[in-house]
Amino acid sequence: MFSFPKTDKGIRSRIASYKASMQKERRAHGFISDDYGKRYLVFWLYLVLGDVKGASAYLRWYEKTFPDDVGEPVQKLCAAVLLHRAGKQRKAKYYLASLMLSNLYVIPEVLGEECENYKTRWLSNYAAAEYAEETPSEIRSAITDEDKTWIRELHESLEFRRYRQQFMDLHERLDKAKGYENRAPLVRQVGSILNDLKTECT
């Protein structure tokens, strides 16, 4: 279980340690495998620290270093909130939408709202309701009322409702599809739902 340092100094030290570890791995092997998931935890730490400037610089490095990374739901939540605070609304919107489609339960959980019990087989453990329930209390506490208002408005918007409907329609078809040749195109369609929004913010 991940534990947050108790002080800002401790959080900054942990961030520096994770960054140094990833750079050391790249120097030694030519790439960063990061099986532990430090690249995600740095986002968690920056949100709890409230360091928008540091997080913005780290996000640029992360996107350049891991261009095809699928990400992790809580990491996307933290990135979305930090980008929103930085005034980068288009990219913040993309990260929030990407979070929503990686785990439909996280946003309602953070907002303290009831969430539909989706009866489907998820493509990843990241998508399960139990994963959302384990969102650290430190991260929940770091999300302000203003952040929640912004999250709620987007989550309830027609655009985000449309994304959710497309996502669930594809998953219903996936649940019924048999064999790789039938499932593979649907998986690709799931992954492409946010392509236009991503293009707008890159």
C-alpha positions in Angstrom: 0.0 0.0 0.0 1.4 3.4 -1.0 1.9 5.9 1.8 2.3 9.6 1.5 5.1 11.5 3.3 3.7 13.6 6.2 5.4 16.9 5.2 5.8 19.0 2.0 9.6 18.4 2.3 9.0 14.7 2.5 6.8 14.8 -0.6 9.4 16.8 -2.6 12.1 14.3 -1.5 9.9 11.4 -2.7 9.3 13.1 -6.0 13.0 13.7 -6.5 13.8 10.1 -5.6 11.3 8.7 -8.1 12.5 10.9 -10.9 16.2 10.0 -10.1 15.3 6.3 -10.1 13.6 6.5 -13.5 16.5 8.5 -15.0 19.0 5.9 -13.6 17.0 3.1 -15.2 17.1 4.8 -18.5 20.8 5.4 -18.3 21.4 1.8 -17.4 19.0 0.1 -19.9 18.2 2.7 -22.5 14.5 2.8 -21.5 12.3 3.0 -18.4 10.2 -0.1 -17.6 9.0 1.3 -14.3 7.2 -1.8 -13.1 6.5 -0.1 -9.8 4.5 2.7 -11.4 6.6 5.6 -10.1 5.7 7.6 -13.2 2.1 7.6 -12.0 2.8 8.2 -8.3 4.6 11.4 -9.1 1.3 12.9 -10.3 -0.3 11.8 -7.0 2.4 13.5 -5.0 2.3 16.7 -7.0 -1.5 17.0 -6.4 -1.2 16.5 -2.7 1.7 19.0 -2.7 -0.3 21.5 -4.7 2.6 22.2 -7.0 1.0 23.2 -10.3 4.2 24.6 -11.8 6.3 21.5 -11.0 3.4 19.2 -12.2 3.3 21.0 -15.5 7.0 20.5 -16.1 6.7 16.9 -15.1 3.7 16.3 -17.4 5.7 17.6 -20.4 8.5 15.1 -19.6 6.0 12.3 -19.0 4.3 12.7 -22.3 7.6 12.9 -24.2 9.1 9.9 -22.4 6.0 7.7 -22.4 4.1 8.8 -25.6 2.0 5.6 -25.9 1.4 5.0 -22.2 -2.2 4.0 -21.4 -1.9 5.7 -18.0 -3.6 4.9 -14.7 -7.0 6.3 -13.5 -5.9 8.2 -10.4 -2.9 9.6 -12.2 -5.3 10.9 -14.9 -7.5 12.4 -12.2 -4.5 14.2 -10.7 -3.2 15.4 -14.1 -6.7 16.7 -15.0 -7.1 18.7 -11.8 -3.5 20.1 -12.0 -4.0 21.1 -15.6 -7.3 22.8 -14.7 -5.6 24.8 -12.0 -2.9 25.8 -14.5 -5.6 27.2 -16.9 -4.9 24.5 -19.5 -8.6 23.7 -19.9 -8.5 21.9 -23.2 -5.9 19.4 -22.1 -7.5 19.2 -18.6 -10.7 18.2 -20.3 -9.0 15.5 -22.3 -7.4 14.0 -19.2 -10.7 14.0 -17.3 -12.4 12.3 -20.2 -9.6 9.8 -20.5 -9.9 9.1 -16.8 -13.7 8.6 -17.1 -13.3 6.0 -19.8 -10.4 4.2 -18.0 -12.7 3.9 -14.9 -16.3 5.0 -14.9 -16.5 4.9 -11.1 -13.7 7.2 -10.1 -15.4 10.5 -10.8 -18.7 9.7 -8.9 -16.6 8.3 -6.1 -14.6 11.5 -5.8 -17.7 13.6 -6.0 -19.5 11.5 -3.4 -22.3 10.5 -5.8 -24.0 7.3 -6.6 -22.7 5.5 -9.6 -24.4 3.0 -11.9 -23.3 -0.6 -11.4 -22.1 -1.4 -14.9 -22.4 -5.1 -15.6 -19.7 -5.7 -18.0 -16.3 -7.4 -18.3 -13.6 -4.7 -18.2 -10.5 -4.9 -20.3 -8.3 -4.0 -17.3 -8.3 -4.3 -13.5 -7.9 -0.5 -13.5 -11.5 -0.2 -14.7 -13.1 -2.0 -11.7 -15.3 -0.3 -9.1 -12.9 -1.6 -6.4 -10.1 0.4 -7.9 -12.0 3.6 -7.6 -12.9 2.8 -4.0 -9.2 2.7 -3.2 -8.5 6.2 -4.3 -6.3 7.5 -1.5 -7.9 9.8 1.1 -5.0 12.3 0.7 -5.9 12.7 -3.0 -9.6 13.1 -2.2 -8.8 15.8 0.4 -6.5 17.6 -2.1 -9.4 18.1 -4.5 -11.1 21.4 -3.7 -14.8 22.3 -4.0 -13.9 24.4 -7.1 -12.2 21.4 -8.6 -15.3 19.3 -7.9 -17.6 21.9 -9.5 -15.5 21.8 -12.7 -15.4 18.0 -12.7 -19.1 17.7 -12.1 -20.0 20.2 -14.9 -18.0 18.3 -17.4 -19.0 14.8 -16.2 -22.7 15.8 -16.6 -22.2 17.6 -19.9 -23.8 16.3 -23.1 -20.3 15.7 -24.6 -19.2 13.5 -21.7 -22.5 11.6 -21.6 -22.0 10.9 -25.3 -18.5 9.5 -24.6 -19.9 7.2 -21.9 -22.7 6.0 -24.2 -20.3 5.2 -27.0 -18.0 3.4 -24.5 -20.7 1.3 -23.0 -22.3 0.4 -26.4 -18.9 -0.9 -27.6 -18.4 -2.8 -24.4 -21.8 -4.5 -24.8 -20.7 -5.6 -28.2 -17.4 -6.8 -26.8 -19.2 -8.9 -24.2 -21.0 -10.7 -27.0 -18.2 -10.9 -29.5 -16.3 -14.2 -29.9 -12.8 -14.6 -31.2 -9.9 -12.2 -31.9 -11.1 -11.3 -35.4 -14.4 -10.0 -34.0 -13.1 -8.4 -30.7 -9.9 -6.7 -32.0 -11.8 -4.0 -34.1 -14.1 -3.2 -31.2 -11.1 -2.8 -28.8 -9.5 -0.4 -31.3 -12.8 1.6 -31.4 -12.9 1.8 -27.6 -9.4 3.2 -27.7 -10.2 5.8 -30.4 -13.3 7.4 -28.8 -11.3 10.4 -27.6 -9.0 10.8 -30.6 -10.6 14.1 -31.8 -10.4 15.6 -28.3 -6.8 14.5 -27.9 -5.9 16.0 -31.3 -7.4 19.3 -30.3 -5.2 19.6 -27.2 -1.8 18.4 -28.6 
